[in-house]
Amino acid sequence: MVDPSRRLLLRGGLVALGAAGVAGLVAAPLSAEAASYPSWKDVLKARSNVKEKAKEIARLKGLLAQSQAAADAAQKVAEQKGTLYQTAQARVDASNERLQTIEKQVEADEKRAADAKQRAGQLAAQLSRTGGADLETTLLLSGTDSSANDFLSKLGSLSKLTETNSTIAEDAAASKNAAEATQKQMQQVKTELVGLKEQARLAFQAAVQASAAANEKVQQEQAQQVELQARLNALQATSESVARRYQAGVAAAKAAQAAGAGGSVNGAGWANPAGAGPITGVFGPRPDQPAGANFFHRGTDIGVPYGSPIYAAHAGTVVYAGWFGTYGYWIEINDGDGIQTGYAHIRPGGIFVRVGQRVSAGQNIASVGQTGAATGPHLHFEVRLNEVAVNAQPFMAARGIVLGS
């Protein structure tokens, strides 16, 4: 009988298993790689012989180490792919921000060009009112005063008119050229953005596939480790009673069940993603930039203890659950209507959902850690509208949720 209270050996992982998950793994058959593992008959035989027992213990420990190494290798590949995805997404974000800046400049240049065109039109209208005569001639011949002072005054007015006419023409041309240049620049950025989004999409797919492969490998190795650990326990058995082990297993199952309890959901269908804690980082430029992190902080940091539950802020589908570069372990949920929420710096083994899974608001999806570029345990909570990050605090407040409370 496999001891239900025994902890799985994996130090890190991309999935977290409750009592039901452990039971499923115990029931799962060993893979072909386990064909060389010792049988129960070998274990019982080893218990009767001290030398064979020591040898068998060493062999079992070696197999456990190999199993752990295989899981770690799969996880490392997933982390590398996740980092590439995060880098690609950061380029998309930067290009989006650049595009927004250029669009504002285009708007300003087009307004300036329109104003210059309007002034030129007003001048043309003034010329037409002279009845087709030359405006300068009309100005000089107007009036009856033929004194030298009057003539000089008219010459001065004519000079100013010529200067104004020239300025309007130059301004109109410059404004038109500036508008065309910024329009061209905007199109270049849009074209660049299409390419960057495609790179991010491919990186995302690779990261999801690597994460899924790592999950499968981790679960496979966990199943083997449960069996190996049970055999090792039999060799190292002391006077510990079966009843005590059973009670420990029951307690562990209850603790796992309690950790999976959900958070409260308001009438609008939204939940606070974390428990009460101080806001340690806000949306916007960072005054102090952690090593490796972006200058612009796209989320809200909530200082909650290590291992604290993280809840889904809204119902949706998990589109990513794995390593994401400086974000550490990261979950992204999409509501299917343009809203995405992200949860970063999750502890190793603290992801309780999988890609493609439908989650409800308030569901316990992970637990707090400090992976990635985090300098301490906290939840980095992020909100995106159509993949563009927005300030999570006013967004959630508008939905009845005060972050950090």
C-alpha positions as a printed NumPy array, in Angstrom:
array([[  0.   ,   0.   ,   0.   ],
       [  1.333,   3.422,  -0.943],
       [  1.622,   5.847,   1.955],
       [ -0.897,   8.699,   1.19 ],
       [  0.879,  11.1  ,   3.512],
       [  4.19 ,  10.945,   1.707],
       [  5.054,  14.135,  -0.105],
       [  6.052,  13.957,  -3.748],
       [  9.71 ,  14.667,  -4.231],
       [  9.566,  17.242,  -6.977],
       [ 11.037,  20.491,  -5.713],
       [  9.365,  22.496,  -8.463],
       [  6.786,  21.81 , -11.095],
       [  4.192,  23.313, -13.35 ],
       [  1.197,  21.662, -11.687],
       [ -0.061,  21.305,  -8.153],
       [ -1.93 ,  18.192,  -7.109],
       [ -4.479,  17.901,  -4.35 ],
       [ -5.491,  14.716,  -2.6  ],
       [ -7.498,  13.536,  -5.601],
       [ -4.556,  14.195,  -7.919],
       [ -2.202,  12.185,  -5.702],
       [ -4.652,   9.321,  -5.639],
       [ -4.893,   9.426,  -9.417],
       [ -1.143,   9.289,  -9.734],
       [ -0.899,   6.353,  -7.354],
       [ -3.439,   4.469,  -9.444],
       [ -1.699,   5.31 , -12.709],
       [  0.511,   2.566, -14.187],
       [  4.245,   3.103, -14.415],
       [  5.668,   3.981, -17.812],
       [  7.95 ,   1.759, -19.837],
       [ 10.916,   3.511, -18.214],
       [  9.974,   1.856, -14.92 ],
       [ 10.45 ,  -1.651, -16.301],
       [ 13.881,  -1.891, -14.666],
       [ 12.634,  -0.797, -11.248],
       [ 12.714,  -3.377,  -8.407],
       [  9.63 ,  -5.449,  -7.672],
       [  7.987,  -5.847,  -4.269],
       [  9.519,  -9.301,  -4.172],
       [ 12.944,  -7.681,  -4.485],
       [ 12.083,  -5.279,  -1.679],
       [ 10.968,  -8.019,   0.701],
       [ 14.06 , -10.024,  -0.118],
       [ 16.287,  -7.026,   0.559],
       [ 14.689,  -6.444,   3.966],
       [ 15.923,  -9.846,   5.088],
       [ 19.479,  -9.155,   4.126],
       [ 21.327,  -6.128,   5.49 ],
       [ 23.82 ,  -5.904,   2.638],
       [ 21.198,  -6.347,  -0.04 ],
       [ 19.008,  -3.847,   1.793],
       [ 21.722,  -1.183,   1.729],
       [ 22.402,  -1.882,  -1.934],
       [ 18.72 ,  -1.725,  -2.814],
       [ 18.276,   1.55 ,  -0.904],
       [ 21.168,   3.087,  -2.843],
       [ 19.684,   1.888,  -6.14 ],
       [ 16.255,   3.276,  -5.303],
       [ 17.741,   6.634,  -4.33 ],
       [ 19.633,   6.707,  -7.612],
       [ 16.454,   6.026,  -9.575],
       [ 14.664,   8.763,  -7.638],
       [ 17.458,  11.195,  -8.484],
       [ 17.248,  10.233, -12.172],
       [ 13.487,  10.725, -12.131],
       [ 13.896,  14.141, -10.532],
       [ 16.532,  15.111, -13.107],
       [ 14.223,  14.118, -15.974],
       [ 11.413,  16.267, -14.562],
       [ 13.796,  19.183, -13.951],
       [ 15.089,  18.979, -17.536],
       [ 11.571,  19.119, -18.968],
       [ 10.747,  22.038, -16.725],
       [ 13.903,  23.885, -17.776],
       [ 12.904,  23.62 , -21.452],
       [  9.462,  25.004, -20.587],
       [ 11.065,  27.9  , -18.693],
       [ 13.304,  28.738, -21.666],
       [ 10.332,  28.777, -24.039],
       [  8.343,  30.864, -21.566],
       [ 11.162,  33.405, -21.364],
       [ 11.27 ,  33.679, -25.169],
       [  7.515,  34.225, -25.196],
       [  7.745,  36.958, -22.559],
       [ 10.508,  38.701, -24.528],
       [  8.412,  38.597, -27.714],
       [  5.36 ,  39.923, -25.887],
       [  7.418,  42.752, -24.366],
       [  8.411,  43.822, -27.892],
       [  4.752,  43.845, -28.912],
       [  3.882,  45.98 , -25.874],
       [  6.674,  48.457, -26.646],
       [  5.597,  48.691, -30.298],
       [  1.972,  49.254, -29.247],
       [  3.041,  52.111, -26.974],
       [  5.151,  53.626, -29.759],
       [  2.188,  53.379, -32.143],
       [ -0.07 ,  55.202, -29.681],
       [  2.487,  58.03 , -29.415],
       [  2.804,  58.324, -33.199],
       [ -0.987,  58.288, -33.656],
       [ -1.225,  61.304, -31.337],
       [  1.511,  63.054, -33.35 ],
       [ -0.321,  62.269, -36.603],
       [ -3.474,  63.819, -35.167],
       [ -1.576,  66.968, -34.134],
       [  0.198,  67.271, -37.515],
       [ -3.046,  66.814, -39.44 ],
       [ -4.719,  69.522, -37.345],
       [ -1.827,  71.888, -37.959],
       [ -1.986,  71.186, -41.712],
       [ -5.746,  71.793, -41.728],
       [ -5.291,  75.099, -39.879],
       [ -2.634,  76.207, -42.375],
       [ -4.898,  75.245, -45.258],
       [ -7.716,  77.272, -43.717],
       [ -5.503,  80.362, -43.377],
       [ -4.433,  79.981, -46.999],
       [ -8.099,  79.783, -47.981],
       [ -8.88 ,  82.95 , -46.084],
       [ -6.069,  84.76 , -47.917],
       [ -7.378,  83.491, -51.246],
       [-10.844,  84.773, -50.356],
       [ -9.377,  88.168, -49.527],
       [ -7.674,  88.259, -52.912],
       [-10.908,  87.358, -54.681],
       [-12.7  ,  90.268, -53.04 ],
       [-10.438,  92.708, -54.945],
       [-12.43 ,  91.807, -58.035],
       [ -9.551,  90.024, -59.684],
       [ -7.172,  92.959, -59.385],
       [ -3.748,  92.573, -57.932],
       [ -4.083,  93.003, -54.151],
       [ -0.798,  94.872, -53.843],
       [ -1.809,  97.348, -56.597],
       [ -5.24 ,  97.808, -55.056],
       [ -3.674,  98.534, -51.69 ],
       [ -1.273, 101.149, -53.071],
       [ -3.918, 102.964, -55.162],
       [ -6.644, 102.917, -52.519],
       [ -7.616, 106.167, -50.75 ],
       [ -7.251, 109.808, -51.817],
       [ -4.389, 110.914, -49.604],
       [ -1.312, 111.092, -51.848],
       [  1.082, 112.296, -49.191],
       [  4.474, 110.647, -48.79 ],
       [  3.567, 109.42 , -45.302],
       [  0.46 , 107.676, -46.608],
       [  2.421, 106.052, -49.406],
       [  5.098, 104.812, -46.994],
       [  2.395, 103.464, -44.696],
       [  0.879, 101.522, -47.583],
       [  4.285, 100.18 , -48.529],
       [  4.694,  98.959, -44.945],
       [  1.325,  97.233, -45.075],
       [  2.257,  95.675, -48.381],
       [  5.511,  94.357, -46.908],
       [  3.63 ,  92.803, -43.986],
       [  1.092,  91.248, -46.34 ],
       [  3.863,  89.733, -48.455],
       [  5.569,  88.39 , -45.321],
       [  2.288,  86.933, -44.026],
       [  1.553,  85.34 , -47.387],
       [  5.002,  83.747, -47.456],
       [  4.686,  82.511, -43.844],
       [  1.295,  80.935, -44.507],
       [  2.616,  79.178, -47.596],
       [  5.694,  77.88 , -45.79 ],
       [  3.663,  76.763, -42.771],
       [  1.146,  74.968, -44.969],
       [  3.909,  73.144, -46.841],
       [  5.768,  72.227, -43.644],
       [  2.591,  71.012, -41.959],
       [  1.665,  68.922, -44.988],
       [  5.149,  67.382, -45.116],
       [  5.137,  66.67 , -41.366],
       [  1.718,  65.01 , -41.568],
       [  2.837,  62.843, -44.485],
       [  6.053,  61.869, -42.671],
       [  4.271,  60.854, -39.468],
       [  1.647,  58.977, -41.502],
       [  4.451,  57.054, -43.188],
       [  6.101,  56.39 , -39.83 ],
       [  2.805,  55.164, -38.419],
       [  2.363,  52.716, -41.296],
       [  5.91 ,  51.427, -40.75 ],
       [  5.204,  50.814, -37.063],
       [  1.92 ,  49.09 , -37.91 ],
       [  3.741,  46.806, -40.34 ],
       [  6.419,  46.142, -37.724],
       [  3.722,  45.397, -35.155],
       [  2.148,  42.755, -37.401],
       [  5.497,  40.952, -37.588],
       [  6.105,  41.247, -33.849],
       [  2.649,  39.9  , -33.077],
       [  3.319,  36.905, -35.317],
       [  6.62 ,  36.274, -33.524],
       [  4.827,  36.517, -30.178],
       [  2.116,  34.139, -31.393],
       [  4.675,  31.523, -32.445],
       [  6.595,  31.964, -29.184],
       [  3.332,  31.608, -27.26 ],
       [  2.503,  28.36 , -29.058],
       [  5.986,  26.987, -28.392],
       [  5.743,  27.953, -24.71 ],
       [  2.316,  26.349, -24.339],
       [  3.521,  23.143, -26.011],
       [  6.654,  23.026, -23.857],
       [  4.594,  23.673, -20.742],
       [  2.179,  20.871, -21.655],
       [  5.074,  18.494, -22.351],
       [  6.679,  19.428, -19.037],
       [  3.375,  18.883, -17.236],
       [  3.083,  15.424, -18.767],
       [  6.681,  14.575, -17.883],
       [  6.292,  15.892, -14.342],
       [  3.148,  13.832, -13.778],
       [  4.829,  10.745, -15.236],
       [  7.846,  11.181, -12.995],
       [  5.646,  11.895,  -9.983],
       [  3.835,   8.603, -10.535],
       [  7.145,   6.767, -10.718],
       [  8.457,   8.588,  -7.671],
       [  5.397,   7.674,  -5.616],
       [  6.011,   4.003,  -6.396],
       [  9.76 ,   4.239,  -5.848],
       [  9.314,   6.157,  -2.609],
       [  6.841,   3.572,  -1.333],
       [  9.374,   0.818,  -2.008],
       [ 12.12 ,   2.852,  -0.374],
       [  9.872,   3.442,   2.631],
       [  9.343,  -0.298,   2.959],
       [ 13.095,  -0.831,   3.058],
       [ 13.562,   1.955,   5.589],
       [ 10.476,   1.086,   7.633],
       [ 10.7  ,   1.62 ,  11.382],
       [  8.108,   1.242,  14.132],
       [  5.828,   3.89 ,  12.612],
       [  2.294,   2.493,  12.674],
       [ -0.024,   2.222,   9.7  ],
       [ -2.643,   4.174,  11.661],
       [ -0.293,   7.122,  12.146],
       [  0.518,   7.195,   8.439],
       [ -3.17 ,   7.013,   7.632],
       [ -3.948,   9.982,   9.905],
       [ -1.117,  11.973,   8.317],
       [ -2.579,  11.254,   4.894],
       [ -6.046,  12.386,   5.992],
       [ -4.601,  15.606,   7.442],
       [ -2.667,  16.285,   4.23 ],
       [ -5.806,  15.744,   2.159],
       [ -7.779,  18.182,   4.34 ],
       [ -5.013,  20.79 ,   4.067],
       [ -4.965,  20.454,   0.278],
       [ -8.74 ,  20.799,   0.185],
       [ -8.62 ,  23.933,   2.353],
       [ -5.937,  25.455,   0.112],
       [ -8.226,  24.961,  -2.855],
       [-11.142,  26.885,  -1.337],
       [-12.296,  29.817,  -3.432],
       [-12.498,  33.536,  -2.699],
       [-15.659,  35.614,  -2.394],
       [-17.314,  36.91 ,  -5.579],
       [-19.343,  40.144,  -5.748],
       [-22.648,  40.652,  -7.511],
       [-20.897,  41.819, -10.675],
       [-19.07 ,  38.51 , -10.943],
       [-15.626,  39.77 ,  -9.891],
       [-13.313,  38.656,  -7.08 ],
       [-10.233,  40.061,  -5.375],
       [ -7.236,  38.135,  -6.767],
       [ -5.435,  38.14 ,  -3.408],
       [ -6.075,  38.637,   0.267],
       [ -5.444,  41.806,   2.238],
       [ -1.986,  43.247,   1.832],
       [ -0.219,  46.519,   1.019],
       [  0.103,  47.77 ,  -2.546],
       [  3.863,  47.538,  -3.09 ],
       [  3.972,  48.469,  -6.778],
       [  1.657,  50.509,  -9.008],
       [  1.016,  50.82 , -12.74 ],
       [  3.459,  53.127, -14.538],
       [  7.192,  53.942, -14.707],
       [  9.219,  52.378, -11.889],
       [ 11.156,  54.672,  -9.539],
       [ 13.396,  51.698,  -8.712],
       [ 13.757,  49.163, -11.51 ],
       [ 14.55 ,  45.569, -10.388],
       [ 17.296,  43.799, -12.312],
       [ 15.954,  42.34 , -15.538],
       [ 12.51 ,  43.95 , -15.183],
       [ 10.877,  46.39 , -17.606],
       [ 11.107,  50.116, -16.819],
       [  7.337,  50.459, -17.201],
       [  5.434,  48.416, -14.609],
       [  2.272,  47.089, -16.263],
       [  0.601,  45.649, -13.178],
       [ -0.255,  46.177,  -9.523],
       [  1.797,  44.424,  -6.835],
       [  0.008,  43.165,  -3.715],
       [  2.231,  42.218,  -0.787],
       [  0.833,  38.959,   0.585],
       [  2.709,  36.115,   2.337],
       [  4.414,  33.294,   0.48 ],
       [  1.993,  30.471,  -0.263],
       [ -1.133,  32.649,   0.062],
       [ -3.955,  31.689,  -2.318],
       [ -4.385,  33.491,  -5.635],
       [ -7.926,  33.703,  -6.994],
       [ -9.265,  34.175, -10.511],
       [-10.548,  37.758, -10.672],
       [-13.215,  36.754, -13.196],
       [-14.533,  33.759, -15.088],
       [-12.695,  32.775, -18.239],
       [-10.379,  30.333, -19.957],
       [ -6.754,  29.761, -18.99 ],
       [ -4.7  ,  30.662, -22.068],
       [ -1.267,  30.345, -20.431],
       [  0.055,  28.647, -17.304],
       [  3.813,  28.315, -17.005],
       [  7.122,  30.125, -16.934],
       [  7.106,  33.669, -18.373],
       [ 10.605,  35.131, -18.045],
       [ 10.917,  37.906, -15.455],
       [  7.29 ,  37.276, -14.465],
       [  8.302,  33.872, -13.107],
       [  5.443,  31.385, -13.093],
       [  2.483,  33.132, -14.703],
       [ -1.181,  32.456, -15.42 ],
       [ -3.223,  34.387, -17.982],
       [ -7.029,  34.157, -18.13 ],
       [ -9.132,  35.43 , -21.057],
       [-12.834,  36.164, -20.62 ],
       [-13.445,  35.815, -24.361],
       [-14.692,  39.396, -24.635],
       [-11.46 ,  41.403, -24.753],
       [-10.446,  41.254, -21.075],
       [ -7.353,  39.362, -19.944],
       [ -5.982,  39.125, -16.406],
       [ -2.522,  37.908, -15.429],
       [ -1.036,  36.568, -12.194],
       [  2.768,  36.531, -11.803],
       [  5.578,  35.336,  -9.498],
       [  3.677,  32.149,  -8.53 ],
       [  5.682,  29.736,  -6.377],
       [  7.19 ,  26.586,  -7.953],
       [  4.498,  23.916,  -7.988],
       [  1.894,  26.559,  -7.174],
       [ -0.101,  26.494, -10.425],
       [ -3.408,  24.647,  -9.93 ],
       [ -4.902,  25.047, -13.418],
       [ -3.98 ,  24.068, -16.963],
       [ -4.181,  25.707, -20.393],
       [ -7.663,  25.411, -21.866],
       [ -9.333,  24.985, -18.481],
       [-12.448,  27.037, -17.761],
       [-12.247,  28.745, -14.36 ],
       [-14.814,  30.63 , -12.318],
       [-14.417,  33.955, -10.521],
       [-12.95 ,  33.417,  -7.061],
       [-11.469,  30.014,  -7.91 ],
       [ -8.126,  29.263,  -6.244],
       [ -5.854,  29.032,  -9.287],
       [ -2.394,  29.336,  -7.716],
       [ -0.399,  30.355,  -4.66 ],
       [  1.897,  33.318,  -4.076],
       [  5.646,  33.038,  -4.575],
       [  8.58 ,  35.183,  -5.664],
       [  9.764,  33.609,  -8.9  ],
       [ 11.161,  35.624, -11.805],
       [ 12.409,  39.131, -11.041],
       [ 10.473,  39.397,  -7.759],
       [ 12.452,  40.67 ,  -4.778],
       [  9.981,  39.26 ,  -2.259],
       [  6.732,  37.289,  -2.098],
       [  3.831,  39.133,  -3.703],
       [  1.198,  38.877,  -6.413],
       [  1.784,  40.914,  -9.572],
       [ -1.762,  41.349, -10.921],
       [ -2.213,  42.595, -14.469],
       [ -5.244,  43.601, -16.555],
       [ -5.186,  43.871, -20.334],
       [ -7.877,  45.133, -22.696],
       [ -7.438,  43.487, -26.09 ],
       [ -3.852,  42.602, -25.09 ],
       [ -2.947,  46.194, -24.06 ],
       [ -2.091,  46.626, -20.364],
       [ -4.209,  49.091, -18.357],
       [ -4.108,  50.273, -14.75 ],
       [ -5.612,  47.412, -12.722],
       [ -6.587,  49.516,  -9.688],
       [ -9.207,  51.823, -11.291],
       [-10.306,  48.995, -13.594],
       [-11.077,  46.698, -10.647],
       [-12.513,  49.561,  -8.554],
       [-15.054,  50.21 , -11.321],
       [-16.139,  46.594, -10.833],
       [-16.456,  46.86 ,  -7.07 ],
       [-13.068,  45.373,  -6.131],
       [-10.436,  47.297,  -4.154],
       [ -7.047,  45.658,  -4.627],
       [ -5.065,  45.07 ,  -1.466],
       [ -8.124,  45.263,   0.797]])
